Amino acid sequence: MIKPVILWTDALVFLLVLVVIGFILYARRKPHLATPWKRVFAGRIAAGSSVVLLAFVLTGLLDSLHFRLPLAGNGSEGEVHYAVEVLSVLDMLVGPLRTRVEKTYSAPFATHLYAKETVEREDGSQVRMYPPLQFGGRHLGAGGRHKAEDILRRCLRALAVTLLGMSTVLWLMAVLLARRRGSTVRAMAGCILTGRTGLPWRTVLATLSMLLLLVLLAVDLAGVYHVLGTNKVGQDVLYQSLKSVRTGLLIGTLTTLVMLPFAIFMGIVAGYARGWIDDVVQYVYTTLNSIPHVLLIAAAILMLQVYMANHPELFETTVEREDIRLLFLCIILGITSWTGLCRLLRGESLKLREAEYIQAAACFGVSHIRIITRHILPNVMHVVLITVVLDFSGLVLAEAVLSYVGVGVDPTMNSWGNMINGARLEMAREPVVWWSLLSAFLFMFALVLAANLFSDAVRDAFDPRTLER
């Protein structure tokens, strides 16, 4: 029987998921919230980028379900002992990628190591050659013949399965929409394929098709090849990239969760109260902005490292040490990045404070807390939402930069920043090892691009000035 392991970041992630689900259910009953979100998903770019973001979120959630497996020999007294290694559901789904470890570097789809080694033959002689991989391309036999034909056959098979699967999805989608609109399934399928529907279902279907094709290609090819090569210690780079998705998402979401209370409370109070309270808030965020954030983060991370070194009994596994450092990094980033949103909310609150309906509420004796919660806060939420979505991609990139300079997540943790940091020496060696840097770039580029496109759609839908234009 497995032993569930709940890390601090896991609990916060699923708490955030419950909050998002609750907000969706609440927004569906409020026309002033439901209408802008309908405008968001009515755009083709927003619909396609949301599907990509959901794929990343699903990968991160699967990697947030942690557990420990029982050991084989647990004794005769019935006491169960568990392995030290903490695994996740994602680890079990991509099991071969995790367990198939080579000796050292190998290029994408390679069947031999990337560098020559001295190999001793059966007759005792030695020769310099590229040793064959232990797992990559082993099914091809000696010499790795017919590799191109094998890859092409697997790609065509994945394409055929994708077409079959998406045809089934199209049919199910047409059936559901036809029942809702009182039309025939064939006519509705034609409307979806020609883009004559209220929501851009054709774009959603096309994006799903590309994602399904990539997944099927990865499943089929990664089972017999190292699709993105291996790193210095022989680990599969595709596995590293997938495991880094959770780290990037946590940096973007948990940092926002820490930042919002500071920014919303201090920004609204400063703009509404004015006077000495406004002066104090301005002094605080001006002083904080004058300190280089990298120095604050480096000092906090070094203090945490000293604490963990002095109290090793508090951390049972290596994963727990990595998790507490990641959580601490999110907290420090949140504390140092709330000033921009606070300044925006202060300006909006100063403007709303002079509005006639708020002046009338004050004349009728409505309390200040009620005015803030019922009138000012709902009217600045579009600024909060736009800023949060726009800052997400910046925080994902911040993790890569901080890990590159050595003050980011734990060096043993899978992250795109650590992959880029490790690629510094790999790009300087001969021959050049380029695939680790390229893999981190591609995954980070896909996530940040989808987040930026989605944030642009959210800004256009919620910003009143955009709607006026």
C-alpha positions as CSV (number, residue, x, y, z in Angstrom):
1,M,0.0,0.0,0.0
2,I,1.4,3.4,-1.0
3,K,2.0,6.2,1.5
4,P,0.6,9.6,0.4
5,V,3.0,12.5,0.8
6,I,1.5,16.0,1.0
7,L,4.1,18.7,0.5
8,W,3.4,22.3,1.4
9,T,3.3,23.3,-2.3
10,D,1.0,20.4,-3.1
11,A,-1.5,21.6,-0.5
12,L,-1.4,25.2,-1.7
13,V,-1.7,24.1,-5.3
14,F,-4.9,22.1,-4.7
15,L,-6.3,24.9,-2.5
16,L,-5.7,27.3,-5.4
17,V,-7.6,24.9,-7.7
18,L,-10.6,24.8,-5.3
19,V,-10.5,28.6,-5.2
20,V,-10.5,28.8,-9.0
21,I,-13.4,26.3,-9.3
22,G,-15.3,28.3,-6.7
23,F,-14.7,31.5,-8.6
24,I,-15.9,29.9,-11.8
25,L,-19.1,28.8,-10.2
26,Y,-19.6,32.3,-8.6
27,A,-18.9,34.1,-11.9
28,R,-21.4,32.1,-13.8
29,R,-24.2,33.6,-11.7
30,K,-22.9,37.1,-12.0
31,P,-23.6,38.7,-15.5
32,H,-20.9,41.5,-14.9
33,L,-18.3,38.7,-14.6
34,A,-19.7,36.1,-17.0
35,T,-20.0,38.6,-19.9
36,P,-16.3,39.6,-20.0
37,W,-15.2,36.0,-19.7
38,K,-17.4,35.0,-22.6
39,R,-15.7,37.8,-24.6
40,V,-12.3,36.3,-23.6
41,F,-13.1,32.8,-24.9
42,A,-14.9,34.1,-28.0
43,G,-11.5,34.9,-29.5
44,R,-9.6,32.2,-31.4
45,I,-6.2,33.1,-30.0
46,A,-7.5,33.0,-26.4
47,A,-9.3,29.7,-27.0
48,G,-6.2,28.1,-28.4
49,S,-3.8,29.4,-25.7
50,S,-6.2,28.4,-23.0
51,V,-6.0,24.8,-24.2
52,V,-2.2,24.9,-24.1
53,L,-2.3,26.4,-20.6
54,L,-4.7,23.6,-19.5
55,A,-2.3,21.0,-20.8
56,F,0.5,22.5,-18.7
57,V,-1.7,22.8,-15.7
58,L,-2.8,19.1,-16.0
59,T,0.9,18.1,-16.2
60,G,1.7,20.2,-13.1
61,L,-1.3,18.7,-11.1
62,L,-0.2,15.1,-12.0
63,D,3.2,15.9,-10.7
64,S,1.7,17.3,-7.5
65,L,0.2,14.0,-6.4
66,H,3.1,12.5,-4.4
67,F,3.5,9.2,-2.6
68,R,6.1,6.7,-1.4
69,L,6.1,3.0,-2.4
70,P,6.5,0.2,0.2
71,L,9.8,-1.7,0.2
72,A,9.8,-5.3,-0.9
73,G,11.1,-6.8,2.3
74,N,9.1,-5.5,5.3
75,G,9.8,-8.2,7.8
76,S,7.4,-10.7,9.4
77,E,5.9,-8.5,12.1
78,G,3.6,-6.7,9.7
79,E,5.4,-3.4,9.9
80,V,5.5,-1.6,6.5
81,H,8.6,0.3,5.6
82,Y,8.5,2.7,2.7
83,A,11.1,3.8,0.2
84,V,12.9,7.1,0.7
85,E,12.3,8.2,-2.8
86,V,9.1,10.3,-3.3
87,L,7.3,9.7,-6.6
88,S,4.4,11.4,-8.3
89,V,1.6,10.2,-10.6
90,L,3.5,11.8,-13.5
91,D,6.6,9.7,-12.6
92,M,4.5,6.5,-12.9
93,L,2.9,7.6,-16.2
94,V,6.3,8.3,-17.7
95,G,8.1,5.4,-15.9
96,P,10.5,4.4,-18.8
97,L,11.7,8.0,-19.1
98,R,12.6,8.0,-15.4
99,T,14.3,4.6,-15.2
100,R,16.1,4.4,-18.5
101,V,19.4,6.1,-17.5
102,E,22.4,6.0,-19.9
103,K,26.0,6.5,-19.1
104,T,26.4,10.1,-20.2
105,Y,25.4,12.4,-23.1
106,S,23.5,11.2,-26.1
107,A,22.0,13.3,-28.8
108,P,18.2,13.3,-29.7
109,F,17.2,10.0,-31.3
110,A,20.8,8.7,-31.1
111,T,21.7,5.1,-30.8
112,H,25.3,5.7,-29.5
113,L,26.9,8.0,-27.0
114,Y,27.8,11.5,-28.0
115,A,31.6,11.3,-27.3
116,K,34.1,8.6,-28.2
117,E,35.4,6.4,-25.5
118,T,38.2,3.8,-25.3
119,V,36.5,0.4,-25.5
120,E,38.3,-2.9,-24.9
121,R,37.5,-5.7,-27.4
122,E,37.2,-9.4,-26.6
123,D,40.7,-10.1,-27.9
124,G,42.1,-7.6,-25.4
125,S,42.8,-4.8,-27.9
126,Q,41.5,-1.3,-27.4
127,V,39.8,1.0,-29.8
128,R,38.3,4.5,-29.8
129,M,34.6,4.4,-30.7
130,Y,31.1,5.7,-29.9
131,P,29.7,3.0,-27.5
132,P,26.1,2.0,-28.2
133,L,23.4,3.2,-25.8
134,Q,21.9,0.8,-23.3
135,F,18.3,1.7,-24.0
136,G,18.1,4.2,-26.9
137,G,17.5,2.4,-30.2
138,R,18.2,-1.0,-28.7
139,H,15.3,-2.5,-30.6
140,L,17.0,-1.7,-33.9
141,G,19.8,-4.2,-33.2
142,A,23.5,-3.8,-33.7
143,G,24.5,-0.8,-35.8
144,G,21.1,0.9,-35.4
145,R,20.0,0.3,-39.0
146,H,16.6,1.4,-40.4
147,K,16.3,4.1,-37.8
148,A,14.8,6.6,-40.2
149,E,12.2,4.1,-41.4
150,D,11.3,3.2,-37.8
151,I,10.8,6.8,-36.8
152,L,8.7,7.5,-39.9
153,R,6.5,4.5,-39.3
154,R,5.9,5.5,-35.7
155,C,5.1,9.1,-36.7
156,L,2.6,8.0,-39.3
157,R,1.0,5.7,-36.8
158,A,0.7,8.5,-34.3
159,L,-0.8,10.7,-37.0
160,A,-3.4,8.1,-37.9
161,V,-4.4,7.6,-34.3
162,T,-4.7,11.4,-33.9
163,L,-7.0,11.7,-36.9
164,L,-9.2,8.9,-35.6
165,G,-9.3,10.3,-32.1
166,M,-10.1,13.9,-33.2
167,S,-12.8,12.6,-35.5
168,T,-14.4,10.9,-32.5
169,V,-14.1,14.2,-30.5
170,L,-15.6,16.1,-33.4
171,W,-18.6,13.8,-33.5
172,L,-19.1,14.0,-29.7
173,M,-18.9,17.7,-29.8
174,A,-21.4,17.9,-32.7
175,V,-23.8,15.6,-30.9
176,L,-23.8,17.8,-27.7
177,L,-24.1,21.1,-29.6
178,A,-26.8,19.7,-31.9
179,R,-28.9,18.7,-28.9
180,R,-28.5,22.1,-27.4
181,R,-29.4,24.0,-30.5
182,G,-32.0,21.6,-32.0
183,S,-30.0,20.9,-35.1
184,T,-28.7,17.8,-36.9
185,V,-25.3,16.3,-36.0
186,R,-24.1,16.6,-39.6
187,A,-25.0,20.2,-39.9
188,M,-23.4,21.0,-36.6
189,A,-20.2,19.2,-37.5
190,G,-20.1,21.3,-40.7
191,C,-20.6,24.5,-38.6
192,I,-17.7,23.5,-36.4
193,L,-15.3,22.8,-39.3
194,T,-16.2,26.0,-41.1
195,G,-16.0,28.2,-37.9
196,R,-19.7,29.2,-37.9
197,T,-20.2,28.8,-34.2
198,G,-20.4,31.3,-31.3
199,L,-17.3,29.9,-29.6
200,P,-14.2,29.1,-31.7
201,W,-14.6,25.3,-31.4
202,R,-12.6,24.8,-34.6
203,T,-9.6,26.5,-33.0
204,V,-10.0,24.4,-29.9
205,L,-10.3,21.2,-32.0
206,A,-7.1,22.1,-34.0
207,T,-5.1,22.9,-30.8
208,L,-6.3,19.6,-29.2
209,S,-5.2,17.8,-32.4
210,M,-1.7,19.2,-32.2
211,L,-1.4,18.4,-28.5
212,L,-2.7,14.9,-29.0
213,L,-0.3,14.3,-31.9
214,L,2.6,15.5,-29.7
215,V,1.6,13.3,-26.8
216,L,1.2,10.2,-29.1
217,L,4.6,10.9,-30.7
218,A,6.2,11.2,-27.3
219,V,4.6,8.0,-26.0
220,D,5.5,6.0,-29.1
221,L,9.0,7.4,-29.7
222,A,10.1,8.0,-26.2
223,G,9.5,4.4,-25.4
224,V,12.4,3.3,-27.6
225,Y,14.4,6.5,-28.1
226,H,15.7,9.4,-26.1
227,V,13.6,12.0,-28.0
228,L,15.4,15.0,-26.6
229,G,18.7,13.3,-25.7
230,T,20.3,12.7,-22.3
231,N,22.3,14.9,-20.0
232,K,25.7,14.5,-18.4
233,V,24.5,11.8,-16.0
234,G,22.5,10.0,-18.6
235,Q,19.0,11.2,-17.6
236,D,16.4,11.7,-20.2
237,V,16.0,15.4,-21.1
238,L,12.3,15.0,-22.0
239,Y,11.7,13.7,-18.5
240,Q,13.6,16.7,-17.0
241,S,11.5,19.1,-19.1
242,L,8.2,17.6,-18.1
243,K,9.2,17.6,-14.4
244,S,10.1,21.3,-14.7
245,V,6.6,22.2,-15.7
246,R,5.4,22.0,-12.1
247,T,8.2,24.3,-10.9
248,G,7.4,26.9,-13.4
249,L,3.7,26.9,-12.7
250,L,4.3,27.0,-8.9
251,I,6.6,30.0,-9.2
252,G,3.9,31.8,-11.3
253,T,0.8,31.0,-9.2
254,L,2.0,30.7,-5.6
255,T,4.0,34.0,-5.9
256,T,0.8,35.7,-7.1
257,L,-1.1,34.2,-4.2
258,V,1.4,35.7,-1.8
259,M,1.5,39.1,-3.6
260,L,-2.2,39.8,-3.8
261,P,-3.1,40.4,-0.1
262,F,-0.3,43.0,0.2
263,A,-1.0,44.8,-3.0
264,I,-4.8,44.9,-2.7
265,F,-5.0,45.9,1.0
266,M,-2.3,48.5,1.0
267,G,-3.1,49.9,-2.4
268,I,-6.9,50.4,-1.7
269,V,-6.3,51.7,1.8
270,A,-3.7,54.2,0.7
271,G,-5.9,55.6,-2.1
272,Y,-9.1,55.7,-0.1
273,A,-7.7,57.0,3.3
274,R,-5.1,59.4,1.8
275,G,-3.3,61.6,4.4
276,W,-0.6,60.0,6.5
277,I,-1.7,56.5,5.7
278,D,-1.0,57.2,2.0
279,D,2.4,58.7,2.9
280,V,3.4,55.6,4.9
281,V,2.4,53.2,2.1
282,Q,4.2,55.2,-0.5
283,Y,7.3,55.3,1.7
284,V,7.2,51.5,2.2
285,Y,6.9,50.5,-1.5
286,T,9.3,53.3,-2.6
287,T,11.9,52.0,-0.1
288,L,11.3,48.4,-1.1
289,N,11.7,49.3,-4.8
290,S,15.0,51.0,-4.1
291,I,16.6,47.8,-2.9
292,P,17.8,45.3,-5.6
293,H,15.4,42.4,-5.4
294,V,18.2,39.9,-6.3
295,L,20.0,40.8,-3.1
296,L,16.9,40.3,-1.0
297,I,16.2,37.0,-2.6
298,A,19.9,35.9,-2.2
299,A,20.0,36.8,1.4
300,A,16.7,35.0,2.2
301,I,17.8,31.9,0.4
302,L,21.1,31.8,2.1
303,M,19.5,32.2,5.5
304,L,17.1,29.3,4.7
305,Q,20.1,27.1,3.6
306,V,21.8,27.8,7.0
307,Y,18.6,26.9,8.8
308,M,18.1,23.6,6.9
309,A,21.8,22.7,7.5
310,N,21.4,23.2,11.2
311,H,18.1,21.4,11.5
312,P,18.3,18.3,9.1
313,E,15.9,16.3,11.3
314,L,13.0,18.5,10.1
315,F,13.3,17.3,6.6
316,E,12.8,13.6,6.1
317,T,13.5,13.4,2.4
318,T,15.4,15.4,-0.3
319,V,12.1,16.3,-1.9
320,E,10.9,18.0,1.3
321,R,14.1,20.1,1.3
322,E,13.5,21.1,-2.3
323,D,9.9,21.9,-1.6
324,I,10.5,24.2,1.4
325,R,13.1,26.1,-0.6
326,L,10.7,26.5,-3.5
327,L,7.9,27.7,-1.2
328,F,10.3,30.1,0.5
329,L,11.4,31.4,-2.9
330,C,7.7,32.0,-3.8
331,I,7.2,33.9,-0.6
332,I,10.2,36.1,-1.1
333,L,9.2,36.8,-4.8
334,G,5.7,37.7,-3.6
335,I,6.9,40.1,-0.9
336,T,9.2,41.9,-3.4
337,S,6.9,42.1,-6.4
338,W,3.6,43.5,-4.9
339,T,4.7,47.2,-5.3
340,G,3.7,47.6,-8.9
341,L,0.1,46.4,-8.4
342,C,-0.1,48.4,-5.2
343,R,0.7,51.6,-7.1
344,L,-1.9,50.9,-9.7
345,L,-4.6,50.2,-7.1
346,R,-3.7,53.3,-5.2
347,G,-4.3,55.4,-8.3
348,E,-7.6,53.7,-9.1
349,S,-8.8,54.1,-5.5
350,L,-7.9,57.8,-5.6
351,K,-10.0,58.3,-8.7
352,L,-12.9,56.2,-7.4
353,R,-13.0,57.9,-4.1
354,E,-14.2,61.1,-5.8
355,A,-16.9,59.4,-7.7
356,E,-20.4,60.7,-7.0
357,Y,-21.9,57.3,-5.9
358,I,-19.2,56.8,-3.3
359,Q,-19.6,60.4,-2.1
360,A,-23.3,59.8,-1.7
361,A,-22.7,56.6,0.2
362,A,-20.4,58.5,2.6
363,C,-23.1,61.2,3.1
364,F,-25.7,58.6,4.0
365,G,-23.4,57.3,6.8
366,V,-22.2,54.0,5.1
367,S,-19.1,52.8,6.9
368,H,-15.7,53.0,5.3
369,I,-15.2,49.2,5.4
370,R,-18.5,48.7,3.5
371,I,-17.6,51.3,0.9
372,I,-14.3,49.6,0.3
373,T,-15.7,46.1,0.0
374,R,-18.9,46.9,-1.9
375,H,-17.9,49.8,-4.1
376,I,-14.2,50.2,-4.5
377,L,-12.9,46.6,-4.5
378,P,-15.3,45.3,-7.2
379,N,-14.4,48.3,-9.4
380,V,-10.6,47.6,-9.3
381,M,-10.8,43.9,-9.8
382,H,-10.3,44.2,-13.5
383,V,-6.9,45.9,-12.8
384,V,-6.0,43.0,-10.4
385,L,-7.0,40.3,-12.9
386,I,-5.1,41.9,-15.8
387,T,-2.0,42.5,-13.7
388,V,-2.0,38.9,-12.3
389,V,-2.3,37.3,-15.7
390,L,0.4,39.6,-17.2
391,D,2.8,39.0,-14.3
392,F,2.5,35.2,-14.6
393,S,4.8,34.9,-17.6
394,G,7.3,37.3,-16.0
395,L,7.5,35.2,-12.8
396,V,8.1,32.0,-14.9
397,L,11.1,33.8,-16.5
398,A,12.2,35.1,-13.2
399,E,12.7,31.5,-11.9
400,A,15.0,30.7,-14.9
401,V,17.1,33.9,-14.2
402,L,17.4,33.3,-10.5
403,S,18.3,29.6,-10.9
404,Y,20.9,30.7,-13.5
405,V,22.6,33.0,-11.0
406,G,22.4,30.4,-8.3
407,V,19.7,31.8,-5.9
408,G,16.7,30.1,-7.3
409,V,15.3,26.7,-6.6
410,D,17.4,23.9,-5.1
411,P,20.1,22.7,-7.6
412,T,18.8,19.1,-7.4
413,M,15.3,20.1,-8.3
414,N,14.0,19.8,-11.9
415,S,13.5,23.3,-13.3
416,W,14.1,25.1,-16.6
417,G,16.4,27.5,-14.8
418,N,18.6,24.7,-13.6
419,M,18.6,23.2,-17.1
420,I,19.8,26.5,-18.5
421,N,22.3,26.9,-15.8
422,G,23.7,23.4,-16.5
423,A,23.8,24.2,-20.2
424,R,26.5,26.9,-19.7
425,L,29.3,24.5,-19.5
426,E,27.7,22.1,-22.0
427,M,27.7,24.9,-24.7
428,A,31.4,25.5,-24.1
429,R,32.6,21.9,-24.5
430,E,33.5,20.2,-27.8
431,P,31.4,18.8,-29.3
432,V,28.7,21.2,-28.2
433,V,25.8,19.7,-26.2
434,W,22.9,21.9,-27.3
435,W,19.7,19.9,-26.6
436,S,19.3,20.6,-22.9
437,L,19.2,24.4,-23.6
438,L,16.9,23.9,-26.6
439,S,14.5,21.7,-24.6
440,A,14.2,24.2,-21.7
441,F,13.7,27.0,-24.2
442,L,10.9,25.2,-26.1
443,F,8.9,24.3,-23.0
444,M,9.4,27.7,-21.5
445,F,8.6,29.4,-24.8
446,A,5.3,27.5,-25.2
447,L,4.2,28.3,-21.6
448,V,5.1,31.9,-21.7
449,L,3.7,32.5,-25.2
450,A,0.4,30.9,-24.3
451,A,0.2,32.9,-21.0
452,N,1.0,36.2,-22.9
453,L,-1.6,35.6,-25.6
454,F,-4.2,34.7,-23.0
455,S,-3.4,37.7,-20.9
456,D,-3.8,40.0,-23.9
457,A,-7.3,38.6,-24.4
458,V,-8.1,39.1,-20.7
459,R,-6.9,42.7,-20.8
460,D,-9.0,43.5,-23.9
461,A,-12.1,42.0,-22.4
462,F,-11.9,43.5,-18.9
463,D,-10.3,46.9,-19.5
464,P,-13.1,49.5,-19.8
465,R,-10.9,51.8,-22.0
466,T,-10.4,49.0,-24.5
467,L,-14.2,48.4,-24.7
468,E,-14.8,52.1,-25.2
469,R,-12.4,52.2,-28.2
